[in-house]
Amino acid sequence: MRLKHGIHLGYCTNIHRGETWDETFAALRTHTDAVRRRVAPDEPYGIGLRLGAAAAAELSAKPEERDAFRRWLDETNSYVFTINGFPYGSFHGTRVKEQVFAPDWSTAERLVYTNQLFDLLDEIAPAGMEASVSTLPGSFKEFIRPETSAAQLDAIRRHLHSCAEHIERIREKSGRDLHLGLEPEPLGLFENSAETVAFFGSLVEGTSSGERERILRNLGVNYDTCHLAVEFEEPVAAIGAMRGAGIRISKIHLSSALTLRPTAAAIARLRQFQEGVYFHQVLVASGGTVVRRFKDLPDALAWNESSPGEAGEEWRVHFHVPLHTCPEEGFGDTRGHLSDLLALYAADPGWCRHFEFETYTWEVLPPELRARDVVDQLSAEYGWCLAEFARHGLV
């Protein structure tokens, strides 16, 4: 849906299962349209599409399927304004964990897939509309091996330069503003604002002024409010550092992380959030300073057991919890980071127009927290988001 200052708001359809195009389209017709009929029955409805590599290849190869999809979009008064291109392969019902970062940007597969998404988006999105794709932050830190790091990092930069050139060619042909948003994530190649600024600095290092302008026009950041909050960052400083370095904010993911004081009761309940599909990185802080980082929740829990008295003052867990409801007693969340970002935006609007909420963990929440139907859940997420946008004068 469209809000003030040219904002497009949607939810990311990565909450639904679907790896083939048939499965993806079925989820859109079944779930996404049901949400649309509840929250925006009489206005254009923006879709944040998740399109994995298998579905993208299938849709690219079948013009009749693209025609059918465009007809469905017209019939339902819907439009696609952004695609989530972070997960390449399976994203539900199997172990994802670190494989969500694979293949990374050091590989040709990631470049080919992302270019394909832009080709599809340019054909599917309404003519002239700004459109975006989001992707991983280059790689996962553990994928970068000391003996090959220089070659891997060079390949990542080279492939991103190539993607920027591909976007520029589409831009010149269609006149459309297209951009790729790299998404900082805990333990990603770059995970906080300082590392993000440093990475983009390396991306444009040694380029001409024209090349630098093209790169920074076509490549930017997908700012996930859960991820940056887990890093114990604040929006004013983080966004200020990125924009101050000339980095475009391509898209904003509206999401919230789980927080807790590591009491015995809270740690015991936290064990119920362990699951085998996604990474749940944990950052531990004392005195406001991050003192420990763990790749996954079981690692943090094991450390807590083996190191009594060293649990720190606050844990932030990369577990996307619903926006529309407060966590149970003993836990907190990072919705304040999201609200502070909207306040920052309201004071100086226009520097980003793509907003997408992304609570993809619905299937793996503890059972009592996902008792509602997914359409009910998503409708409630819209309700909370729209109320928060309205509170900041953005509706």
NUSE-549889 format. One record per residue (C-alpha): x, y, z; chain; residue number from 1. Coordinates in steps of 0.001 Angstrom, whole numbers, always signed. Example, Ala and Ser with C-alpha at 12.3 -4.5 7.8 and 13.67 -1.06 7.14 Angstrom:
<recs>
[rec [+12300; -4500; +7800]; "A"; 1] [rec [+13670; -1060; +7140]; "A"; 2] 
</recs>
This chain:
<recs>
[rec [+0; +0; +0]; "A"; 1] [rec [+1055; +3589; -510]; "A"; 2] [rec [+1564; +6033; +2356]; "A"; 3] [rec [+2890; +9592; +2614]; "A"; 4] [rec [+6165; +10708; +1023]; "A"; 5] [rec [+5913; +8042; -1673]; "A"; 6] [rec [+6261; +5199; +858]; "A"; 7] [rec [+5321; +1687; -233]; "A"; 8] [rec [+4490; -697; +2631]; "A"; 9] [rec [+4108; -4463; +2306]; "A"; 10] [rec [+4928; -7706; +4017]; "A"; 11] [rec [+7628; -10077; +2795]; "A"; 12] [rec [+6096; -13268; +1443]; "A"; 13] [rec [+9039; -15310; +2737]; "A"; 14] [rec [+6714; -16137; +5632]; "A"; 15] [rec [+5010; -18635; +3284]; "A"; 16] [rec [+6427; -21920; +2049]; "A"; 17] [rec [+7212; -22208; -1644]; "A"; 18] [rec [+10341; -22930; -3680]; "A"; 19] [rec [+8880; -23590; -7141]; "A"; 20] [rec [+6919; -20915; -8989]; "A"; 21] [rec [+3710; -22989; -8725]; "A"; 22] [rec [+4113; -23149; -4930]; "A"; 23] [rec [+4967; -19445; -4712]; "A"; 24] [rec [+2004; -18384; -6838]; "A"; 25] [rec [-325; -20665; -4872]; "A"; 26] [rec [+733; -18976; -1612]; "A"; 27] [rec [+116; -15555; -3145]; "A"; 28] [rec [-3367; -16532; -4306]; "A"; 29] [rec [-4252; -18262; -1036]; "A"; 30] [rec [-2648; -16179; +1708]; "A"; 31] [rec [-1465; -12855; +280]; "A"; 32] [rec [-4741; -12083; -1426]; "A"; 33] [rec [-6651; -12982; +1738]; "A"; 34] [rec [-4540; -10464; +3653]; "A"; 35] [rec [-5095; -7864; +912]; "A"; 36] [rec [-8870; -8269; +1137]; "A"; 37] [rec [-8697; -7569; +4867]; "A"; 38] [rec [-6252; -4668; +5048]; "A"; 39] [rec [-6517; -2886; +1680]; "A"; 40] [rec [-9598; -4056; -243]; "A"; 41] [rec [-10135; -755; -2060]; "A"; 42] [rec [-6632; +544; -2788]; "A"; 43] [rec [-3516; -631; -4660]; "A"; 44] [rec [-1805; -3318; -2612]; "A"; 45] [rec [+2005; -3578; -2592]; "A"; 46] [rec [+3629; -7012; -2425]; "A"; 47] [rec [+7121; -7740; -1113]; "A"; 48] [rec [+7815; -10895; -3096]; "A"; 49] [rec [+10171; -13680; -2016]; "A"; 50] [rec [+11394; -15459; -5132]; "A"; 51] [rec [+13955; -18241; -4672]; "A"; 52] [rec [+16334; -19352; -7408]; "A"; 53] [rec [+14177; -22261; -8600]; "A"; 54] [rec [+11054; -20114; -8884]; "A"; 55] [rec [+12960; -17270; -10544]; "A"; 56] [rec [+14446; -19591; -13166]; "A"; 57] [rec [+11046; -21112; -13879]; "A"; 58] [rec [+9300; -17750; -14153]; "A"; 59] [rec [+12069; -16386; -16384]; "A"; 60] [rec [+11763; -19335; -18767]; "A"; 61] [rec [+7959; -19212; -19113]; "A"; 62] [rec [+6496; -16019; -20592]; "A"; 63] [rec [+3008; -17492; -20262]; "A"; 64] [rec [+3504; -17718; -16472]; "A"; 65] [rec [+4669; -14103; -16328]; "A"; 66] [rec [+1589; -13077; -18318]; "A"; 67] [rec [-662; -15018; -15932]; "A"; 68] [rec [+1017; -13404; -12930]; "A"; 69] [rec [+617; -9899; -14346]; "A"; 70] [rec [-3076; -10600; -15055]; "A"; 71] [rec [-3544; -11767; -11452]; "A"; 72] [rec [-1844; -8619; -10163]; "A"; 73] [rec [-4171; -6469; -12286]; "A"; 74] [rec [-7256; -8426; -11241]; "A"; 75] [rec [-6435; -8076; -7539]; "A"; 76] [rec [-5285; -4430; -7772]; "A"; 77] [rec [-1868; -5573; -6518]; "A"; 78] [rec [+1676; -4702; -7543]; "A"; 79] [rec [+5205; -5919; -6770]; "A"; 80] [rec [+7607; -3193; -5680]; "A"; 81] [rec [+10391; -5245; -4090]; "A"; 82] [rec [+11830; -8765; -4104]; "A"; 83] [rec [+13657; -10496; -1266]; "A"; 84] [rec [+16656; -12141; -2971]; "A"; 85] [rec [+18549; -13042; +224]; "A"; 86] [rec [+17487; -16731; +511]; "A"; 87] [rec [+18635; -18483; -2672]; "A"; 88] [rec [+17311; -21959; -1913]; "A"; 89] [rec [+14924; -23648; +507]; "A"; 90] [rec [+13734; -21381; +3316]; "A"; 91] [rec [+11164; -23468; +5206]; "A"; 92] [rec [+10850; -26969; +6577]; "A"; 93] [rec [+14545; -27848; +6387]; "A"; 94] [rec [+17808; -26778; +7991]; "A"; 95] [rec [+18615; -23293; +6663]; "A"; 96] [rec [+21054; -21870; +9250]; "A"; 97] [rec [+24301; -20665; +7566]; "A"; 98] [rec [+23101; -21942; +4167]; "A"; 99] [rec [+20927; -18828; +3870]; "A"; 100] [rec [+24222; -17071; +2997]; "A"; 101] [rec [+25024; -19578; +233]; "A"; 102] [rec [+25879; -19186; -2533]; "A"; 103] [rec [+27465; -15911; -1478]; "A"; 104] [rec [+28567; -12962; -3620]; "A"; 105] [rec [+31944; -14568; -4349]; "A"; 106] [rec [+30092; -16945; -6692]; "A"; 107] [rec [+28737; -16465; -10199]; "A"; 108] [rec [+25513; -18221; -9130]; "A"; 109] [rec [+24585; -15377; -6803]; "A"; 110] [rec [+25219; -12773; -9515]; "A"; 111] [rec [+23204; -14646; -12157]; "A"; 112] [rec [+20282; -15152; -9766]; "A"; 113] [rec [+20200; -11506; -8644]; "A"; 114] [rec [+20421; -10161; -12198]; "A"; 115] [rec [+17547; -12466; -13085]; "A"; 116] [rec [+15472; -10992; -10255]; "A"; 117] [rec [+16043; -7490; -11603]; "A"; 118] [rec [+15043; -8579; -15103]; "A"; 119] [rec [+11831; -10070; -13732]; "A"; 120] [rec [+11117; -7107; -11474]; "A"; 121] [rec [+11518; -4649; -14339]; "A"; 122] [rec [+8953; -6641; -16322]; "A"; 123] [rec [+6502; -7224; -13460]; "A"; 124] [rec [+6535; -3956; -11484]; "A"; 125] [rec [+4281; -1137; -12722]; "A"; 126] [rec [+5891; +956; -15467]; "A"; 127] [rec [+8064; +3740; -14099]; "A"; 128] [rec [+7764; +2612; -10469]; "A"; 129] [rec [+10898; +2513; -8329]; "A"; 130] [rec [+11766; -1116; -7515]; "A"; 131] [rec [+14303; -2910; -5330]; "A"; 132] [rec [+15867; -6278; -4561]; "A"; 133] [rec [+17442; -7131; -1202]; "A"; 134] [rec [+20342; -9548; -716]; "A"; 135] [rec [+22844; -10890; +1807]; "A"; 136] [rec [+25728; -8774; +3169]; "A"; 137] [rec [+28267; -10189; +720]; "A"; 138] [rec [+28938; -13369; +2667]; "A"; 139] [rec [+29012; -14985; +6098]; "A"; 140] [rec [+32118; -14273; +8163]; "A"; 141] [rec [+32912; -17968; +8608]; "A"; 142] [rec [+32845; -18480; +4824]; "A"; 143] [rec [+35846; -16156; +4428]; "A"; 144] [rec [+38899; -18379; +4897]; "A"; 145] [rec [+42210; -16734; +5888]; "A"; 146] [rec [+44189; -18435; +3123]; "A"; 147] [rec [+41773; -17290; +376]; "A"; 148] [rec [+40236; -14147; +1878]; "A"; 149] [rec [+41814; -11705; -589]; "A"; 150] [rec [+40524; -13654; -3590]; "A"; 151] [rec [+37065; -14128; -2035]; "A"; 152] [rec [+36674; -10447; -1174]; "A"; 153] [rec [+37890; -9429; -4624]; "A"; 154] [rec [+35306; -11742; -6217]; "A"; 155] [rec [+32551; -10298; -4021]; "A"; 156] [rec [+33403; -6749; -5063]; "A"; 157] [rec [+33767; -7724; -8721]; "A"; 158] [rec [+30372; -9445; -8823]; "A"; 159] [rec [+28658; -6548; -7061]; "A"; 160] [rec [+30210; -4141; -9576]; "A"; 161] [rec [+28849; -6351; -12350]; "A"; 162] [rec [+25382; -6319; -10769]; "A"; 163] [rec [+25494; -2517; -10557]; "A"; 164] [rec [+26308; -2421; -14271]; "A"; 165] [rec [+23394; -4748; -15023]; "A"; 166] [rec [+21033; -2525; -13039]; "A"; 167] [rec [+22360; +516; -14896]; "A"; 168] [rec [+21640; -1070; -18272]; "A"; 169] [rec [+18029; -1769; -17237]; "A"; 170] [rec [+17745; +1761; -15853]; "A"; 171] [rec [+18942; +3258; -19137]; "A"; 172] [rec [+16493; +1136; -21123]; "A"; 173] [rec [+13379; +1550; -18968]; "A"; 174] [rec [+14047; +4819; -17154]; "A"; 175] [rec [+13142; +3072; -13919]; "A"; 176] [rec [+14951; +3645; -10594]; "A"; 177] [rec [+16238; +197; -9539]; "A"; 178] [rec [+18511; -612; -6624]; "A"; 179] [rec [+19981; -3550; -4700]; "A"; 180] [rec [+19974; -3459; -903]; "A"; 181] [rec [+22681; -5445; +897]; "A"; 182] [rec [+21389; -6456; +4325]; "A"; 183] [rec [+23730; -6275; +7336]; "A"; 184] [rec [+23105; -9251; +9614]; "A"; 185] [rec [+24830; -10466; +12781]; "A"; 186] [rec [+27968; -12415; +11785]; "A"; 187] [rec [+27505; -11475; +8136]; "A"; 188] [rec [+30528; -10167; +6249]; "A"; 189] [rec [+29405; -6771; +7492]; "A"; 190] [rec [+26954; -6678; +10374]; "A"; 191] [rec [+26894; -3198; +11920]; "A"; 192] [rec [+27061; +386; +10678]; "A"; 193] [rec [+30842; +704; +11019]; "A"; 194] [rec [+31496; -2489; +9057]; "A"; 195] [rec [+28887; -1471; +6470]; "A"; 196] [rec [+30545; +1901; +5879]; "A"; 197] [rec [+33951; +212; +5627]; "A"; 198] [rec [+32656; -2366; +3124]; "A"; 199] [rec [+31091; +249; +856]; "A"; 200] [rec [+34305; +2236; +1115]; "A"; 201] [rec [+36196; -785; -215]; "A"; 202] [rec [+33556; -1254; -2910]; "A"; 203] [rec [+34197; +2180; -4442]; "A"; 204] [rec [+37910; +2399; -3661]; "A"; 205] [rec [+39962; +3113; -6773]; "A"; 206] [rec [+36920; +3823; -8975]; "A"; 207] [rec [+36424; +6970; -11017]; "A"; 208] [rec [+33904; +9572; -9846]; "A"; 209] [rec [+31442; +8358; -12500]; "A"; 210] [rec [+31835; +4727; -11450]; "A"; 211] [rec [+31452; +5637; -7797]; "A"; 212] [rec [+28250; +7535; -8559]; "A"; 213] [rec [+26856; +4583; -10535]; "A"; 214] [rec [+27720; +2054; -7826]; "A"; 215] [rec [+26189; +4117; -5027]; "A"; 216] [rec [+23090; +4841; -7102]; "A"; 217] [rec [+22429; +1174; -7809]; "A"; 218] [rec [+23754; -518; -4648]; "A"; 219] [rec [+22702; +388; -1136]; "A"; 220] [rec [+21613; -1089; +2191]; "A"; 221] [rec [+18538; -3000; +3239]; "A"; 222] [rec [+18290; -1771; +6853]; "A"; 223] [rec [+16704; -4483; +9006]; "A"; 224] [rec [+15614; -2980; +12328]; "A"; 225] [rec [+15920; -6358; +14084]; "A"; 226] [rec [+19495; -6892; +12901]; "A"; 227] [rec [+20816; -3456; +13820]; "A"; 228] [rec [+19025; -3565; +17173]; "A"; 229] [rec [+20651; -6937; +17935]; "A"; 230] [rec [+23953; -5126; +17333]; "A"; 231] [rec [+22981; -2645; +20103]; "A"; 232] [rec [+22916; +209; +17570]; "A"; 233] [rec [+20607; +3230; +17502]; "A"; 234] [rec [+18957; +4456; +14280]; "A"; 235] [rec [+20125; +8071; +14472]; "A"; 236] [rec [+23790; +7060; +14636]; "A"; 237] [rec [+23545; +4048; +12313]; "A"; 238] [rec [+21504; +5712; +9563]; "A"; 239] [rec [+23547; +8893; +9972]; "A"; 240] [rec [+26812; +7005; +9466]; "A"; 241] [rec [+25543; +5210; +6358]; "A"; 242] [rec [+23949; +8221; +4707]; "A"; 243] [rec [+26906; +10358; +5688]; "A"; 244] [rec [+29119; +7960; +3723]; "A"; 245] [rec [+26910; +8376; +660]; "A"; 246] [rec [+25254; +4957; +1060]; "A"; 247] [rec [+21714; +4677; -219]; "A"; 248] [rec [+19083; +3191; +2086]; "A"; 249] [rec [+17410; +921; -437]; "A"; 250] [rec [+14779; -672; +1789]; "A"; 251] [rec [+13824; -876; +5442]; "A"; 252] [rec [+12811; -4189; +6995]; "A"; 253] [rec [+10473; -3607; +9913]; "A"; 254] [rec [+11234; -6391; +12367]; "A"; 255] [rec [+11824; -6951; +16056]; "A"; 256] [rec [+14287; -9076; +18032]; "A"; 257] [rec [+13907; -10891; +21340]; "A"; 258] [rec [+15709; -9388; +24351]; "A"; 259] [rec [+16171; -10561; +27929]; "A"; 260] [rec [+18015; -10127; +31160]; "A"; 261] [rec [+19746; -13511; +31565]; "A"; 262] [rec [+18014; -14639; +34756]; "A"; 263] [rec [+17661; -18359; +35423]; "A"; 264] [rec [+13938; -18208; +34620]; "A"; 265] [rec [+14456; -16300; +31367]; "A"; 266] [rec [+17220; -18652; +30232]; "A"; 267] [rec [+15056; -21669; +30997]; "A"; 268] [rec [+12191; -20266; +28907]; "A"; 269] [rec [+14600; -19229; +26134]; "A"; 270] [rec [+15399; -22888; +25552]; "A"; 271] [rec [+11902; -23253; +24069]; "A"; 272] [rec [+12953; -20925; +21239]; "A"; 273] [rec [+15627; -23327; +19995]; "A"; 274] [rec [+14740; -24832; +16630]; "A"; 275] [rec [+16562; -26458; +13758]; "A"; 276] [rec [+15722; -24257; +10777]; "A"; 277] [rec [+17136; -20736; +11235]; "A"; 278] [rec [+20157; -19110; +12800]; "A"; 279] [rec [+19406; -17174; +15974]; "A"; 280] [rec [+22601; -15247; +16610]; "A"; 281] [rec [+22996; -13903; +20153]; "A"; 282] [rec [+24876; -10786; +21247]; "A"; 283] [rec [+25626; -10278; +24938]; "A"; 284] [rec [+26263; -6834; +26411]; "A"; 285] [rec [+27461; -5430; +29711]; "A"; 286] [rec [+27455; -1739; +30424]; "A"; 287] [rec [+26022; -1157; +26961]; "A"; 288] [rec [+29065; -2747; +25292]; "A"; 289] [rec [+28890; -6008; +23348]; "A"; 290] [rec [+31131; -8531; +25106]; "A"; 291] [rec [+30171; -11812; +23396]; "A"; 292] [rec [+28784; -12935; +20017]; "A"; 293] [rec [+27365; -16386; +19386]; "A"; 294] [rec [+26558; -17933; +16036]; "A"; 295] [rec [+23381; -19602; +17279]; "A"; 296] [rec [+21173; -19852; +20332]; "A"; 297] [rec [+22421; -23321; +21443]; "A"; 298] [rec [+25992; -21932; +21530]; "A"; 299] [rec [+24933; -19112; +23845]; "A"; 300] [rec [+22986; -21445; +26114]; "A"; 301] [rec [+25904; -23866; +26347]; "A"; 302] [rec [+28274; -21006; +27225]; "A"; 303] [rec [+25865; -19806; +29910]; "A"; 304] [rec [+25857; -23266; +31491]; "A"; 305] [rec [+29630; -23605; +31422]; "A"; 306] [rec [+30401; -20064; +32578]; "A"; 307] [rec [+28133; -19243; +35542]; "A"; 308] [rec [+28370; -15635; +36630]; "A"; 309] [rec [+29523; -14406; +33200]; "A"; 310] [rec [+26127; -14081; +31515]; "A"; 311] [rec [+26335; -10301; +31063]; "A"; 312] [rec [+23519; -7805; +31591]; "A"; 313] [rec [+21434; -8147; +28428]; "A"; 314] [rec [+21040; -10649; +25607]; "A"; 315] [rec [+19654; -9770; +22201]; "A"; 316] [rec [+18587; -12712; +20075]; "A"; 317] [rec [+18141; -12668; +16296]; "A"; 318] [rec [+14681; -14175; +16426]; "A"; 319] [rec [+12085; -12185; +14480]; "A"; 320] [rec [+9178; -11966; +16918]; "A"; 321] [rec [+5748; -10584; +15952]; "A"; 322] [rec [+5450; -6808; +15969]; "A"; 323] [rec [+1829; -6632; +17066]; "A"; 324] [rec [+2184; -8294; +20462]; "A"; 325] [rec [+4469; -7911; +23461]; "A"; 326] [rec [+6692; -10856; +24381]; "A"; 327] [rec [+5731; -12851; +27423]; "A"; 328] [rec [+6888; -11950; +30920]; "A"; 329] [rec [+10670; -12158; +31289]; "A"; 330] [rec [+11364; -11021; +27722]; "A"; 331] [rec [+11497; -7736; +25899]; "A"; 332] [rec [+11750; -6747; +22260]; "A"; 333] [rec [+13414; -4126; +20082]; "A"; 334] [rec [+10341; -2400; +18653]; "A"; 335] [rec [+11711; +798; +20147]; "A"; 336] [rec [+14463; +741; +17512]; "A"; 337] [rec [+11814; +584; +14789]; "A"; 338] [rec [+9828; +3429; +16362]; "A"; 339] [rec [+12937; +5571; +16703]; "A"; 340] [rec [+13732; +4966; +13032]; "A"; 341] [rec [+10247; +6128; +12004]; "A"; 342] [rec [+10650; +9243; +14162]; "A"; 343] [rec [+13963; +9927; +12429]; "A"; 344] [rec [+12328; +9430; +9048]; "A"; 345] [rec [+9341; +11645; +9860]; "A"; 346] [rec [+11682; +14507; +10736]; "A"; 347] [rec [+13461; +14216; +7382]; "A"; 348] [rec [+11421; +12048; +4999]; "A"; 349] [rec [+12121; +10801; +1506]; "A"; 350] [rec [+15476; +9030; +1792]; "A"; 351] [rec [+13842; +5597; +1536]; "A"; 352] [rec [+10483; +4647; +62]; "A"; 353] [rec [+10390; +865; +460]; "A"; 354] [rec [+9223; -494; +3817]; "A"; 355] [rec [+8549; -4190; +4349]; "A"; 356] [rec [+7766; -6060; +7538]; "A"; 357] [rec [+9380; -9459; +7819]; "A"; 358] [rec [+8233; -11832; +10568]; "A"; 359] [rec [+9234; -15020; +8743]; "A"; 360] [rec [+9603; -17159; +11903]; "A"; 361] [rec [+5875; -17751; +12388]; "A"; 362] [rec [+6189; -21517; +11798]; "A"; 363] [rec [+9004; -21978; +14345]; "A"; 364] [rec [+7707; -19850; +17209]; "A"; 365] [rec [+6861; -21830; +20358]; "A"; 366] [rec [+3412; -23359; +19665]; "A"; 367] [rec [+1475; -21131; +22061]; "A"; 368] [rec [+2795; -18010; +20257]; "A"; 369] [rec [+1557; -19097; +16807]; "A"; 370] [rec [-1913; -20323; +17648]; "A"; 371] [rec [-3488; -17851; +15213]; "A"; 372] [rec [-4007; -18394; +11495]; "A"; 373] [rec [-1225; -16854; +9380]; "A"; 374] [rec [-3683; -14456; +7705]; "A"; 375] [rec [-4839; -13279; +11146]; "A"; 376] [rec [-1203; -12883; +12179]; "A"; 377] [rec [-272; -10852; +9102]; "A"; 378] [rec [-3375; -8676; +9382]; "A"; 379] [rec [-2425; -7892; +12975]; "A"; 380] [rec [+1118; -7032; +11845]; "A"; 381] [rec [-346; -4569; +9338]; "A"; 382] [rec [-2513; -3071; +12053]; "A"; 383] [rec [+474; -2458; +14325]; "A"; 384] [rec [+2652; -1070; +11530]; "A"; 385] [rec [-17; +1293; +10208]; "A"; 386] [rec [-738; +2570; +13723]; "A"; 387] [rec [+2975; +3214; +14232]; "A"; 388] [rec [+3284; +5011; +10881]; "A"; 389] [rec [+216; +7088; +11805]; "A"; 390] [rec [+1703; +7942; +15197]; "A"; 391] [rec [+4625; +9525; +13343]; "A"; 392] [rec [+2409; +11343; +10822]; "A"; 393] [rec [+3367; +9077; +7930]; "A"; 394] [rec [-118; +7863; +6914]; "A"; 395] 
</recs>
